[in-house]
Amino acid sequence: MTGWRGSDPNRPAIGWGGSDPDGLVVSISVVSGPAFCKSACEGIHKHLSVIIGGGRKVQRTTGEWAMGDGEVVGEHEPMSWPWVQDELRAKGRAIATSLQSGVGAAVAVPNLEWNVGRLGAHIVAVAQFNLRAQDELVELPDVTRTPVVEEFSDATAAAVGTTEPEELAAILPGAIDALLARLGPDGSAPAKWYQHDMTALEVGGVVLSELLIHHHDLVGATGEPPGVAKISTEQARAAFRGLFAASSHVVNPEVARECQGVIHLYLTGTGGGDHWTVTISGETAVTTPGNPPVADFHTMANPATLLMTSLGRASEVKAFFTGQIVGIGRNPKLGLRSRNLYYSL
């Protein structure tokens, strides 16, 4: 497998690779020197923007915001708190529609141990217990112990009081409205994710990530077209803003000890996308906005693809081969090992 093909064809490189129509080969690679690493990563960024959506621009239409391809995304600026609120409500309505498709509560959900009724109850519970966490202590379960996490999930789902899809469909939109009303109109206002301090925008991002992924799961059981649950670039970017704020609380310390260093993560998207810095030190990992001056590994990704692969819903190998996720750096082991840096909830 060939790595980054720069001016020197003999430059050592290893990793996954895929080709674009112009013959550029990109990969998870090891190259010599931080200066070359930086210039190579910038080159990939520019060259692949047309492939993974980095070149799309937001256009303002009369009373609406639209993507560069004409897709209307609503009346609010993408990534703003009003826009995230709209996306949460819209996704809640879409999930309710899927629950009303006639599928039975006992139908198994592909690739999960849950059936439709249990999944639907979990989705409603996400909105309900995040609302409860704003006014009372809801502690994060011990993420190092899978049975404890499962018990917490079972208990919150049981508190919903039903697993009938039609009944869950009736409850969900109101549960989302109640959460958004409690979080308020200011996205920078303080909020709680379990017992941890975050902003309303960040909590909204975490909840959005749950709705996006679990709608994908649900559609697999209802038999609806996969496009019904398609995740947009901007939805995934908003979700990651919440997930990265929460990430320091779910670090696997054993993996962290093997992944010391700095990772630069670039999520493509309108307005230049988002740059993130993941600093792994000791048994901790902290993700902050911005581009680090020096990084041991650089990753560029389509946000929707990264969300799907990170949560086990899509193939990492396919993502690498199609250029949806690209990595380059002087420490490729850091990029590979960090894939298991976080516990999932």
C-alpha positions as CSV (number, residue, x, y, z in Angstrom):
1,M,0.0,0.0,0.0
2,T,1.4,3.4,-1.0
3,G,1.5,6.4,1.2
4,W,1.6,10.1,0.6
5,R,3.2,10.6,-2.9
6,G,5.2,13.8,-2.6
7,S,8.1,15.1,-4.8
8,D,10.3,12.3,-3.5
9,P,9.0,8.9,-4.6
10,N,11.4,7.2,-2.2
11,R,10.1,8.9,0.9
12,P,9.1,6.3,3.4
13,A,5.4,6.0,4.0
14,I,3.0,3.3,5.3
15,G,-0.7,3.0,5.8
16,W,-4.2,2.9,4.2
17,G,-4.5,4.7,0.9
18,G,-6.9,5.7,-1.8
19,S,-6.7,7.5,-5.1
20,D,-8.5,10.5,-6.4
21,P,-9.2,11.1,-10.2
22,D,-6.0,13.0,-10.6
23,G,-3.9,10.2,-9.2
24,L,-3.0,11.7,-5.9
25,V,-2.6,8.9,-3.3
26,V,-3.5,9.8,0.3
27,S,-3.1,7.6,3.3
28,I,-2.4,7.2,7.0
29,S,1.3,7.8,6.6
30,V,4.5,8.4,8.3
31,V,6.7,11.1,6.7
32,S,9.9,12.8,7.7
33,G,9.9,16.1,9.5
34,P,7.2,18.3,11.0
35,A,7.6,20.9,8.2
36,F,6.9,18.4,5.5
37,C,4.0,17.0,7.6
38,K,2.4,20.4,7.8
39,S,2.7,21.2,4.1
40,A,1.5,17.8,3.1
41,C,-1.5,18.0,5.3
42,E,-2.3,21.5,3.9
43,G,-1.9,20.1,0.4
44,I,-4.4,17.3,1.1
45,H,-6.8,19.8,2.6
46,K,-6.9,21.9,-0.6
47,H,-6.8,18.9,-3.0
48,L,-9.5,16.9,-1.4
49,S,-12.0,19.7,-0.7
50,V,-14.0,18.9,-3.7
51,I,-14.1,15.2,-2.8
52,I,-15.2,15.5,0.8
53,G,-17.2,18.6,0.9
54,G,-14.7,21.2,2.1
55,G,-15.4,23.4,-0.8
56,R,-19.1,24.0,-0.4
57,K,-20.2,27.5,0.6
58,V,-23.2,28.7,2.4
59,Q,-25.4,31.0,0.3
60,R,-28.1,33.3,1.8
61,T,-31.4,33.1,0.1
62,T,-34.6,35.0,0.9
63,G,-35.4,34.0,4.5
64,E,-33.4,30.8,4.3
65,W,-29.9,29.4,4.5
66,A,-28.8,27.1,1.7
67,M,-25.7,25.0,1.0
68,G,-23.6,25.6,-2.1
69,D,-25.5,22.8,-3.9
70,G,-28.8,24.5,-3.2
71,E,-29.9,22.3,-0.2
72,V,-32.0,24.5,2.1
73,V,-30.9,24.0,5.7
74,G,-33.3,26.4,7.4
75,E,-33.8,30.0,8.3
76,H,-31.0,30.2,10.8
77,E,-27.2,30.3,10.1
78,P,-25.8,26.7,10.2
79,M,-24.0,25.8,13.5
80,S,-25.7,28.6,15.5
81,W,-27.7,27.6,18.6
82,P,-31.1,28.5,16.9
83,W,-30.1,26.2,14.0
84,V,-29.1,23.4,16.3
85,Q,-32.5,23.7,18.1
86,D,-34.2,23.5,14.7
87,E,-32.2,20.4,13.8
88,L,-33.1,18.7,17.1
89,R,-36.8,19.4,16.6
90,A,-36.7,18.3,13.0
91,K,-34.8,15.1,13.8
92,G,-37.2,14.3,16.7
93,R,-40.1,14.6,14.2
94,A,-38.3,12.4,11.7
95,I,-37.7,9.7,14.3
96,A,-41.4,10.0,15.4
97,T,-42.4,9.4,11.7
98,S,-40.2,6.3,11.6
99,L,-41.7,5.0,14.8
100,Q,-45.2,5.4,13.2
101,S,-44.2,3.3,10.1
102,G,-46.0,0.3,11.4
103,V,-43.0,-1.6,12.7
104,G,-43.6,-3.7,15.8
105,A,-41.9,-3.1,19.1
106,A,-40.4,-6.6,19.1
107,V,-38.6,-6.2,15.8
108,A,-34.9,-6.6,16.2
109,V,-32.6,-3.6,15.4
110,P,-29.7,-4.7,13.1
111,N,-26.3,-4.8,14.8
112,L,-27.8,-3.9,18.2
113,E,-29.0,-6.1,21.0
114,W,-32.2,-3.9,21.3
115,N,-35.5,-4.2,19.6
116,V,-37.4,-1.2,18.2
117,G,-39.4,-0.6,21.4
118,R,-36.2,-0.6,23.5
119,L,-34.4,1.7,21.1
120,G,-37.3,4.1,20.9
121,A,-37.5,4.2,24.7
122,H,-33.8,5.0,24.8
123,I,-34.2,7.9,22.4
124,V,-37.0,9.4,24.4
125,A,-34.9,8.8,27.6
126,V,-32.0,10.8,26.2
127,A,-34.1,13.9,26.1
128,Q,-35.8,13.2,29.4
129,F,-32.7,12.5,31.5
130,N,-30.8,15.4,30.0
131,L,-33.7,17.7,31.0
132,R,-33.6,16.2,34.5
133,A,-29.8,16.7,34.8
134,Q,-30.4,20.5,34.5
135,D,-32.1,20.6,37.8
136,E,-30.9,17.6,39.8
137,L,-27.7,15.6,40.1
138,V,-27.6,12.9,37.5
139,E,-24.1,11.3,37.8
140,L,-22.3,9.8,34.8
141,P,-22.3,6.0,35.2
142,D,-18.9,4.3,35.6
143,V,-17.9,4.1,32.0
144,T,-15.2,1.6,32.7
145,R,-17.8,-1.0,33.6
146,T,-20.1,-2.0,30.8
147,P,-22.8,-3.6,33.0
148,V,-23.1,-0.3,35.0
149,V,-23.7,1.7,31.8
150,E,-26.2,-0.9,30.6
151,E,-28.1,-0.8,33.9
152,F,-28.3,3.0,33.7
153,S,-29.5,2.9,30.1
154,D,-32.1,0.2,31.0
155,A,-33.3,2.3,34.0
156,T,-33.7,5.5,32.1
157,A,-35.5,3.7,29.3
158,A,-37.9,2.0,31.7
159,A,-38.7,5.4,33.2
160,V,-40.3,6.4,29.9
161,G,-43.1,4.0,30.7
162,T,-43.7,2.4,27.4
163,T,-42.0,0.6,24.5
164,E,-44.9,0.9,22.0
165,P,-43.6,2.7,18.9
166,E,-46.8,4.8,18.4
167,E,-46.8,5.9,22.0
168,L,-43.1,6.8,21.9
169,A,-43.7,8.8,18.7
170,A,-46.2,10.9,20.5
171,I,-43.9,11.5,23.4
172,L,-40.6,12.3,21.7
173,P,-41.3,15.8,20.1
174,G,-42.6,17.1,23.4
175,A,-39.6,15.7,25.3
176,I,-37.2,17.5,23.0
177,D,-39.3,20.8,23.2
178,A,-39.1,20.6,27.0
179,L,-35.4,20.1,27.0
180,L,-34.8,23.0,24.6
181,A,-37.1,25.3,26.7
182,R,-35.1,24.5,29.8
183,L,-31.7,25.1,28.0
184,G,-33.0,28.5,26.9
185,P,-32.3,30.8,23.9
186,D,-28.6,31.4,24.7
187,G,-26.3,28.7,23.4
188,S,-23.5,29.9,25.6
189,A,-25.6,29.7,28.8
190,P,-24.3,27.2,31.4
191,A,-25.8,23.7,31.3
192,K,-25.1,20.2,32.6
193,W,-24.2,17.0,30.9
194,Y,-24.7,14.6,33.8
195,Q,-22.8,16.3,36.6
196,H,-20.4,18.1,34.4
197,D,-20.5,21.8,33.3
198,M,-21.0,22.5,29.7
199,T,-22.9,25.0,27.6
200,A,-26.4,24.7,26.2
201,L,-24.9,24.4,22.7
202,E,-22.7,21.6,23.8
203,V,-25.4,19.7,25.5
204,G,-27.5,20.1,22.4
205,G,-24.7,18.7,20.3
206,V,-24.5,15.6,22.5
207,V,-28.2,15.0,22.3
208,L,-28.1,15.6,18.5
209,S,-25.4,13.0,18.1
210,E,-27.7,10.4,19.9
211,L,-30.7,11.3,17.7
212,L,-28.6,11.1,14.5
213,I,-27.1,7.8,15.2
214,H,-30.2,6.1,16.6
215,H,-32.3,7.3,13.7
216,H,-29.9,5.5,11.5
217,D,-30.3,2.4,13.7
218,L,-34.1,2.7,13.6
219,V,-34.3,2.9,9.9
220,G,-32.4,-0.3,9.6
221,A,-35.3,-2.0,11.4
222,T,-38.2,-0.2,9.8
223,G,-37.1,-0.9,6.3
224,E,-37.3,2.8,5.2
225,P,-34.8,4.0,2.6
226,P,-31.4,4.8,4.3
227,G,-31.5,8.3,3.0
228,V,-34.3,9.0,5.5
229,A,-31.7,9.1,8.3
230,K,-28.8,10.6,6.3
231,I,-26.5,12.7,8.4
232,S,-25.4,16.1,6.9
233,T,-21.9,17.5,7.3
234,E,-23.2,20.4,9.4
235,Q,-25.3,18.2,11.7
236,A,-22.2,16.1,12.4
237,R,-20.1,19.1,13.1
238,A,-22.6,20.4,15.6
239,A,-22.7,16.9,17.2
240,F,-18.9,16.8,17.5
241,R,-18.9,20.2,19.3
242,G,-20.9,18.5,22.1
243,L,-19.1,15.2,22.0
244,F,-15.6,16.8,22.2
245,A,-16.8,18.9,25.2
246,A,-17.8,15.6,26.9
247,S,-14.9,13.5,25.7
248,S,-12.5,14.3,28.5
249,H,-14.9,12.6,31.0
250,V,-14.9,9.2,29.1
251,V,-11.2,8.7,28.4
252,N,-9.9,5.1,28.6
253,P,-6.7,5.7,30.7
254,E,-5.0,2.5,29.5
255,V,-5.2,3.6,25.9
256,A,-4.3,7.2,26.8
257,R,-1.0,6.0,28.3
258,E,-0.1,4.4,25.0
259,C,-1.1,7.5,22.9
260,Q,0.9,10.4,24.3
261,G,1.1,13.3,21.9
262,V,-1.0,15.9,20.1
263,I,-3.5,15.2,17.3
264,H,-4.7,17.8,14.9
265,L,-8.2,17.0,13.7
266,Y,-9.7,19.0,10.8
267,L,-13.5,18.5,10.1
268,T,-14.4,19.7,6.7
269,G,-17.4,21.9,6.1
270,T,-18.8,25.3,5.2
271,G,-17.0,28.4,6.4
272,G,-13.7,26.6,6.5
273,G,-14.8,23.7,8.7
274,D,-13.5,23.1,12.2
275,H,-10.0,22.5,13.6
276,W,-9.5,20.7,16.9
277,T,-6.5,19.9,19.0
278,V,-6.5,16.6,21.0
279,T,-3.8,16.7,23.7
280,I,-3.1,13.3,25.3
281,S,-1.0,13.4,28.4
282,G,-0.7,10.8,31.2
283,E,-4.1,9.2,31.5
284,T,-6.0,12.3,30.2
285,A,-7.1,13.6,26.8
286,V,-8.4,17.1,26.3
287,T,-9.9,18.4,23.1
288,T,-9.9,22.1,22.4
289,P,-10.9,24.2,19.4
290,G,-8.2,25.4,17.1
291,N,-5.2,24.3,15.1
292,P,-2.1,23.3,17.2
293,P,1.2,24.9,16.2
294,V,2.8,21.4,16.2
295,A,1.1,18.0,16.0
296,D,2.3,14.5,16.0
297,F,-0.5,13.4,13.7
298,H,-3.0,15.1,11.5
299,T,-6.4,13.8,10.5
300,M,-8.8,15.3,8.1
301,A,-12.3,13.9,7.9
302,N,-15.8,14.3,6.5
303,P,-17.7,14.9,9.8
304,A,-20.6,12.7,9.0
305,T,-18.4,9.8,8.0
306,L,-16.2,10.2,11.1
307,L,-19.3,10.2,13.3
308,M,-20.5,7.0,11.7
309,T,-17.2,5.2,11.9
310,S,-16.4,6.4,15.4
311,L,-19.7,4.9,16.7
312,G,-19.3,1.7,14.8
313,R,-21.9,2.3,12.1
314,A,-19.7,2.5,9.1
315,S,-16.5,0.9,7.8
316,E,-13.2,2.7,8.6
317,V,-11.5,0.8,5.8
318,K,-14.0,2.1,3.3
319,A,-13.7,5.6,4.7
320,F,-9.9,5.5,4.2
321,F,-10.0,4.1,0.7
322,T,-12.6,6.6,-0.5
323,G,-10.7,9.6,1.0
324,Q,-13.5,10.4,3.5
325,I,-10.9,10.1,6.4
326,V,-7.3,11.0,5.7
327,G,-4.4,10.8,8.1
328,I,-0.8,11.9,7.9
329,G,2.0,12.4,10.5
330,R,5.3,11.5,12.0
331,N,3.6,9.2,14.5
332,P,1.1,7.0,12.7
333,K,0.8,4.7,15.7
334,L,-0.8,7.6,17.6
335,G,-3.5,7.9,14.9
336,L,-4.2,4.2,15.0
337,R,-4.2,3.7,18.7
338,S,-6.3,6.7,19.5
339,R,-9.3,5.1,17.7
340,N,-10.1,3.4,21.0
341,L,-9.3,6.4,23.3
342,Y,-12.8,6.9,24.5
343,Y,-15.4,4.7,26.2
344,S,-18.8,4.8,24.5
345,L,-22.1,5.5,26.3
